[in-house]
Every structure is written in C-alpha cells, then in structure tokens.
Amino acid sequence: MTVTFPVDFLSDFPGWSTEFDLLYRQEQSRSANGKTYAKDLGSPLWKATYQSRSLWPNELDHWRARLKALENGLQTFKARSISRTYPIAYPRGSWPTGAAFSGSGLVNSIAGNALSLRNLPAGYVVSIGDFVQVGASDLYQALETATANASGITGEFEVRTYIWPTSFVGATAKLVKPSCIMTLIPDSLSSPATLSDGRGTITFQAIEAR
C-alpha cells in the first residue's frame, strides 16, 4: 500500500508531545537603554517535540522505519498536541449532548484574531488552551473562554496564531484531534539503543509547513 502524505501516525505513536508551542518569526534589536524591540517577519508557526516511551528492539525498528517515510523533512505529517486530543472541558468526548455531537462545528465569524463558532451543543464551553482546527490544517489555540448559547453559537474568543487568510466563515471547526501539517526539522530524529538490552527511545522535532 502506498504511503500518502500528509501521513497520520500519531494516533498510535507510543509516546507524547513534550513540547507543542509557537515559534515566533521575529527580528529583534536592543537599544542602548536596554529596551528590546521585536518585529514580526511573519505569523508564528507551530513547533513540536515528540518523545516515545522506552521501546523494545522490534518496536524501535518498527518506528524507525515508519519515520523514514518523512525523509528527514521532505515529506509531511499530521501533527497535533497529544495532550489535547479532546477539549479541556470534555475529556474523552464527554459532550453536553453525549454521542449526538460529532466533535466539529463551523466558523460563525472572524474578527481580527478572534473566532466565533456555531453548530455546537448548547452550553458548550471553549476553554483557554483548547485547540481548534479550521479547514484542512489551520490550527489555533484559544486565549479566552467562550460559551455556546441556546442556538449553539459561541461569543468571539481571541486565538493564536494569527488568523490565516485560508480560514473563512463557514469552514469546518474541528475540536477532536485538531492538527496542522508539519515536517521534520532536518537531523532532529534520534533513536539510540542501549548496549544492555537494545531498548531505546525515539525523539524528533517538527515545524509547521504551510
């Protein structure tokens, strides 16, 4: 079976995202009085570090092979914060309306760097720290709380990174396993094994690819 990209392997990755945060693309300079000036050269991109648990030799070789498909940064994969599979208020998908909710809504409005969502259960709470995937791969993190009204529409809440031009009103807003597209940071993949029993861990870093 041919590997298609972006590949999705994190659902069964035996480890964790030890870092998932924004990488700021800035130019900085410091004045004589000590004040630092920063200027954005582009919107921040998501950057991640992943680390596996200790793997037996066969497991280690299995994951070494799977990660070779990414070709040291040439190919893409679906990346997400593994700790944020579900929104903070709804661990394991304990939605206000139960299984009737699919875990996705729609973008209701965009204002500056704020979103409003619709088609959510009444009373649904967006928590600070929740991730929202808009469309195919635009990933945002909520900086404010918002609650859906009786019609399933939230108030506007500020997000980062900045709203991309590819996000638009009416686009799907995915709340379960929200992700973006990343590539490996070249030469960041490490998978050493121990001499004693051949066990080892895999670590790698990745950055959003737009």
Phi, psi and omega in degrees: 000131182287137175284127178251148184243146002288133181282148180242100181241356186287342181297331178240017177293127185277060182191210190215159170268103183282344174212135172209101187206179183275140171255115183275131178261090188229153168254132184233145175215151183243132181278172181297332181273005174097352180286134178260130177254134179237141179227127178289132174258001180170163179297145178300149177247152177283140179228143185221153170235130180240144178219134179275165167288179176292125185251143172290160185308317181294320177296318181300315179293324178301312183282330172301317181292317182297321182284342175297336179297337180280351170052044173058029177115355180281329184248165188248159174216162178277117186247143178205166172280114185295334178287348183243047174298321177237160175299155185302320184282352187226067179301136180058024175076036179278067187292156178302330180253015179068212186291353180293339180264133184277346184095008178226147173231206178228154174287123181270321179202158175228127179221107183064241177248036180235146177242154165232141182245156175224178183063035176252162175297144176302133181085000179301135183249122168272120182262152172301126182105345176295147174256147176228127175261120179257126181065214186289324187196016176277115186251130181229153175241133183287133176257355180221160174273155176206146182235135179286138178279189183297339178268002179080023180248129179273161166288169179287141177225138181291143179226163168222148006292184178294152182297125179280151178299340181279354175268135184214159178299133182097349179290154177295138176244102185271128184249349178252127183050049178295137188217170171226177180261129180230163169235156175297142166286121187309137177067015178272346181286127180225134181213054181289146176251154179277153178288332187290315184222003178078002179284158179193172177240154178249130174230146175202157178243153182213159180223147181301137179242117183249000000 
